[in-house]
Amino acid sequence: MGYNIKEIGDRAYRARAKQRIKQSHVCEVLGIAQSTYSRFENGQADLPVTKIMTLCDVLGISPMWLLYGIKDDSE
């Protein structure tokens, strides 16, 4: 099961927009620069696993959905 960084970034963006969460809030919680997170959402950078897990908590999504687009009952 592979992953596509552009699709991951797009799913992160869509989840954040749906929740109406600002990038600045996500960056504050993750402890990263807004430019880093913006590159992630645009598919130009990856995030460490620990940041991915925190991001999923902030956005209220599962890691499986973020990484692979696989929905579970909560999505």
N, C-alpha and C positions, 0 to 999 in steps of 0.2 A: 504494500500500500504506500504509494508515493504522495508527495504533496507539492503544490504549486504556490510559490511565495506570493504571486500576484493575486491568486484566488483567496489566500489566507488574509492578505491585506484588505481585499474587497469585503470579505465577510466581517472583518473587524470594523471596517468603516460603516457597513450597513447596520451592524448591531449597535454601534455607538450612536449613530444618527437616529435609529429607532427609539433608543432610550433617551435621546436628547442630552447626551453627556458631551461636554466640551473636551476637546483634545487636551487642554491645559489641566483639567481635572485628572484625566487618565495619566498624564505625564507626572503629575504630582504624586499620585498613588504609586506609580511604577518607579519613581525616582530616576526618570530619564529626561533628556532634553526633548522639547517639542519637535525639533528638527529630526531627531532620531525616530520618534513615533510617526511623524508625517512620512518619512521614508518607508517605514514599515507598512503603513496603510496603502502607500503607492506601489508596494511590491518591490522596493529597491533595497530593503534591508530585512534582516531576520532579527528575532528577539530570542534571548536565552529561555530555556524551558521554565525557569522560575518566574520570569516575567510573563510568559504565556499563561501560566496557571493563575497568576494574580490578575491579569487582564480578563481572563474568563470570569473570575469572581466579580470584578468590577462591572463587566458588561452583562452578567447574568446568563452566560452561555456555557455550553459544555466544550471542553477541549476537543472532543471528537468532531463537533460541528465546525469549530474554528479551523482546525487543521485539515479535515477531510470532507467537510460538508455533510457528514452523517448526522441526521437528526435523532434525538432521543425523545422521550415523552414530554420533556420540559420545554422543548423548542417549539 
